[in-house]
Amino acid sequence: MVMRLFRSLRAKTDHDVSVYGIEVFVDEPAAPGTPVIPPRGAQNPGAARPLVHGRAEWKAVAPTEPWSPDPRPWRVTLHHSDGKHTTTLAESEAEARFIQDFHIHGRGWIDIAYHFLVDSQGNILEGLPFADGAFDYTHMRLLLFAIPEARWPDVARELVRVTRPGGWIELVETGPQRNGGPAMDQVVNWITQASLKRGINPLLGPSIGGFLSQAGVPNVSAREIALPVGAYGGRVGRLAETDVFGVLQGVKGLVAAQNLATPEQYDNAVMAAKADLNNYQCALPFYIAYGQRPA
């Protein structure tokens, strides 16, 4: 069971830190005995790897105490952060230092809790390293607005690399809202144009299964789920509405910076789209693709 309580507050340790959330994890009692570590699969030392900016480059501090990696982690999850949207490598390195500081001083952990951090330009920063074939299950979700279109084949190959032969890879992505009315269509068009100018393609959701296939995963399964956005969808629709309009508000600066709309024009369009939700049945598509690395 996992319980999360989120509230803005200040905490006092040896210095002030901002606490973004409190997480309480209640685990089942550990099974007796030594866990059985499955054998590692075959490795390809000659496989091409993307450039990774090491810990020394982004000026990571040393762990607060020695640690050793799990000899056989069974799962890896890739997800978006809740921090600053960075636009340069220097900003991303500063954000990595902030995250590490928060994990150490805010959460009391011994080091940053991520193996890698990927920014919106596709720069990869090393967190905690892991090797080829390290995981039985690799899951990546909601990074469509973070990974440049040209880097998706590399990302898919990297996901396959860190998954053991016989292990599973799963991708979950979303796409632009549909059937939201003229105002929603206008906002979506602005966001799409602004993203494409930065090399980000928000229309790639239906292609994620193809990226896995190109990376050597056979028999990829792919499907689409459309979530209702608005009161017509009941509780799920209301939650999706909150999420969608939170995202729309968050990318206003990106649209304005590209001179596609003024902040006032953008706000007016978003307000009109929100008012139109009861007149249309807006839907938010999610795309799911998964497959098994060949043994």
ZINORLIN-V881022 format. One record per run of one state. SS is the DSSP state (2 for helix, 1 for strand, 0 for the rest). FROM is the first residue (numbers start at 0). LEN is the number of residues. Records with the same first field share a line. If there is no record, write none. Layout:
SS->FROM-LEN ; FROM-LEN
This chain:
0->0-1 ; 5-3 ; 12-3 ; 19-2 ; 25-26 ; 53-21 ; 78-10 ; 106-9 ; 118-5 ; 126-8 ; 141-7 ; 161-1 ; 178-3 ; 197-7 ; 214-3 ; 228-2 ; 250-1 ; 257-5 ; 276-6 ; 292-3
1->1-4 ; 8-4 ; 15-4 ; 21-4 ; 51-2 ; 74-4 ; 115-3 ; 123-3 ; 134-7 ; 162-16 ; 217-11 ; 282-10
2->88-18 ; 148-13 ; 181-16 ; 204-10 ; 230-20 ; 251-6 ; 262-14
